[in-house]
Structures are given as structure tokens and as C-alpha cells.
Amino acid sequence: MTAFETIRARAARRKGGDAVLAGLMPAVPDHSVLAALGDDRVLAEMTKRVFSAGFVWGVIEKKWPGFEEAFLGFVPQALTFQPDEFWHDLARDGRIVKNPQKIKSVRENAAFVGAIAREHGSFGAFLAAWPADDQVGLLDVLAKRGARLGGKTGQYFLRFIGWDAFVTSPDMVAALRDAGLDVAADPTSKGDLRKVQAEVNAFAAETGLPRSHISRILALSVGENHPVERLEALMGE
């Protein structure tokens, strides 16, 4: 495998230097902040990622205050006790994107968040305690116990909620393949995801960087070299 410093140096050259590259990194994960996160904010982020999947993110962001109102501030306990009519009416509610299957996932994920909170004290505490070197295992929990949280939706949820996550974007995977990792261009199998995890873990041990930073640097080292302003808009962070 190509040394990570070689990849990082290439990303820095492409973006205009070390300082610019550093400015494009996501926030350093803070487990104390994650552990203190309210279950309503966890469910809100799950919902935002589910509705953003396959949709224009900017539209979801613009309508988000309406989502907060329509879904009762995303308090899992409040949503769990709503009758079928509440959910049926949301499918005609102009405050949100009226996708019945995604609306249904909020109901299911409210129950999921509530169950994990009962088991671990809170969903944030559950996430904070999960080891960063086993993202594949955590994604498996999200996919099996949550609704519509498989694939990259789960990865983006972890990244945006503040967990130390890699995201297998096309450019990130292309950089790993260019460095010598034998995985599919879209690594969705557990075997390929474990290979990605192992390499990201190795780079983290080599550099001391968060895995989210390693993922971002990989992605910025190849592909179309977007201007910094465009990247900041695309990342939404």
C-alpha cells in the first residue's frame, strides 16, 4: 500500500497547501459531546440522512424547520405513542417531503432509538462507547435494527452525528484502490468493508489522525479537483 503521507501530500498540493487541507477537515470527534447528545437529536439526524438519500440535500435543509415541527421535535417517546392517523396525515403534510416510506422509517427509528436508549442509557452513550476501529460492526447494528440506515446512509449518519466515521464515497474508494487495496469500486459487501476498515485503521495507527480525517483526505487526493468554496458547500459541514 502507498504510504498515507504520500496520499496526504498529494491532497494538500491539489487543495493549495497544508493549511487549506486542514480547513477542509470535519470536526475532531469528541466522545464526551456524543455521549451527552439527546435522543431527539439522534433521531433528527437519522431522519435528515434518510430523507437526504437520493434527494437534493439543500431542499431538505431548507425545509428542516418544518420537519422539526411535523415530527414533534423528534422526541422518540412522543412519536412512539402517536396513532396511525398521525403518520397517515404526515404523508399529506406540506412542511416535509411527502415520501410515505421515509415517513414510516421515522416511526420505526423512534422505536429503535428508544430501545437502544433503554439498553445503554442513551443512544449517544451507545455510540460513544462503540470502538472506532469497528465501524463495520456498528453499521451492521444500524442496518439490522434501524430503518433505511444501511449503506452510505448509515455512514453519513455517523459522520454528521459526530462519530469518527469513514465514508466510502467514490473518490475515497478510488484513492484506496489507487494505493493498492483490492476492493470493489462500490464496496458494499462486508468483506470489502472490512478491508476498507482495516486500511483506515492502519492509517490511523500510522498517523494518529481521526478516521474521519483520513477518509476526507483520501477523498480529496483524487478525482475532480473542486474549488474549496464548492467543497464546503458539498460537505455541508
C-alpha positions, 0 to 999 in steps of 0.5 A: 500500500502507498504510504498515507503521507504520500496520499496526504501530500498529494491532497494538500498540493491539489487543495493549495497547501497544508493549511487549506487541507486542514480547513477542509477537515470535519470536526475532531470527534469528541466522545464526551459531546456524543455521549451527552447528545439527546435522543431527539437529536439522534433521531433528527439526524437519522431522519435528515440522512434518510430523507437526504438519500437520493434527494437534493440535500439543500431542499431538505435543509431548507425545509428542516424547520418544518420537519422539526415541527411535523415530527414533534421535535423528534422526541422518540417517546412522543412519536412512539405513542402517536396513532396511525392517523398521525403518520397517515396525515404526515404523508399529506403534510406540506412542511416535509417531503411527502415520501410515505416510506421515509415517513414510516422509517421515522416511526420505526427509528423512534422505536429503535432509538428508544430501545437502544436508549433503554439498553445503554442509557442513551443512544449517544452513550451507545455510540460513544462507547462503540470502538472506532476501529469497528465501524463495520460492526456498528453499521451492521447494528444500524442496518439490522435494527434501524430503518433505511440506515444501511449503506452510505446512509448509515455512514453519513449518519455517523459522520454528521452525528459526530462519530469518527466515521469513514465514508466510502464515497467514490473518490475515497474508494478510488484513492484506496484502490489507487494505493493498492487495496483490492476492493470493489469500486462500490464496496458494499459487501462486508468483506470489502468493508472490512478491508476498507476498515482495516486500511483506515485503521492502519492509517490511523495507527500510522498517523494518529489522525481521526478516521474521519480525517483520513477518509476526507483526505483520501477523498480529496487526493483524487478525482475532480479537483473542486474549488474549496468554496464548492467543497464546503458547500458539498460537505455541508459541514 
